[in-house]
Amino acid sequence: MNSTERTHAFPARRQQADDTRARLLQLAWDMVRAEGPGAFTMRRLAQAAHVASGLPHAHFASREHLLDQLRIRFWDELDQT
């Protein structure tokens, strides 16, 4: 059973993964707004979230992917600044 099958077989795990992803996105947004995108790193995100350094990579393929997701999710706020 691969990880996708596990999350579909166990809805509670899927919800936990979705919650973690949302939390990481919010923390990343707060960090980027405070320090700018140039200072943002996945390692610092993991430290701020108090999770293992590899966990953000389990949810986002790369730093650039995460920043793209921030642009999509927070576009309205970006447009107003």
C-alpha positions as CSV (number, residue, x, y, z in Angstrom):
1,M,0.0,0.0,0.0
2,N,1.5,3.3,-1.0
3,S,1.1,6.6,0.9
4,T,-1.8,7.8,-1.3
5,E,-3.7,4.6,-0.7
6,R,-3.0,4.8,3.0
7,T,-4.4,8.4,3.2
8,H,-7.5,7.3,1.3
9,A,-7.9,4.2,3.4
10,F,-7.6,6.2,6.6
11,P,-9.6,9.5,6.4
12,A,-8.2,10.7,9.7
13,R,-4.7,10.6,8.3
14,R,-5.9,12.5,5.3
15,Q,-7.4,15.2,7.5
16,Q,-4.2,15.3,9.6
17,A,-2.1,15.7,6.4
18,D,-4.4,18.5,5.1
19,D,-4.2,20.3,8.5
20,T,-0.4,20.0,8.5
21,R,-0.2,21.4,5.0
22,A,-2.5,24.3,5.9
23,R,-0.4,25.0,9.0
24,L,2.8,25.0,7.0
25,L,1.3,27.3,4.4
26,Q,0.2,29.8,7.0
27,L,3.6,29.7,8.8
28,A,5.4,30.1,5.5
29,W,3.1,33.1,4.6
30,D,3.9,34.7,7.9
31,M,7.6,34.2,7.4
32,V,7.6,35.6,3.9
33,R,5.6,38.6,4.9
34,A,7.9,39.3,7.8
35,E,11.2,38.7,6.1
36,G,10.6,38.5,2.3
37,P,10.8,35.5,0.0
38,G,14.6,35.7,-0.3
39,A,15.0,34.8,3.4
40,F,12.6,31.9,3.4
41,T,13.9,28.4,3.6
42,M,12.2,25.0,4.0
43,R,14.6,24.3,6.9
44,R,13.5,27.5,8.8
45,L,9.9,26.6,8.1
46,A,10.4,23.2,9.7
47,Q,12.1,24.8,12.7
48,A,9.2,27.4,13.1
49,A,6.7,24.5,12.8
50,H,8.6,22.4,15.3
51,V,8.7,19.4,12.9
52,A,11.4,17.3,11.3
53,S,13.3,19.1,8.6
54,G,12.0,16.8,5.9
55,L,8.3,17.2,6.7
56,P,7.7,20.3,4.5
57,H,9.2,18.3,1.6
58,A,6.6,15.7,2.2
59,H,3.9,18.3,1.4
60,F,5.7,20.5,-1.2
61,A,8.1,19.3,-3.8
62,S,10.4,22.2,-3.4
63,R,10.7,25.7,-2.0
64,E,9.5,27.1,-5.3
65,H,6.5,24.9,-5.2
66,L,5.6,26.1,-1.8
67,L,6.0,29.7,-2.8
68,D,3.8,29.1,-5.8
69,Q,1.2,27.7,-3.5
70,L,1.4,30.8,-1.4
71,R,0.9,33.0,-4.5
72,I,-2.2,31.0,-5.3
73,R,-3.7,30.9,-1.8
74,F,-2.9,34.5,-0.7
75,W,-3.2,36.2,-4.1
76,D,-5.7,38.7,-2.9
77,E,-3.5,39.8,0.0
78,L,-0.5,40.0,-2.3
79,D,-2.5,42.2,-4.7
80,Q,-3.4,44.6,-1.9
81,T,0.2,45.2,-0.7
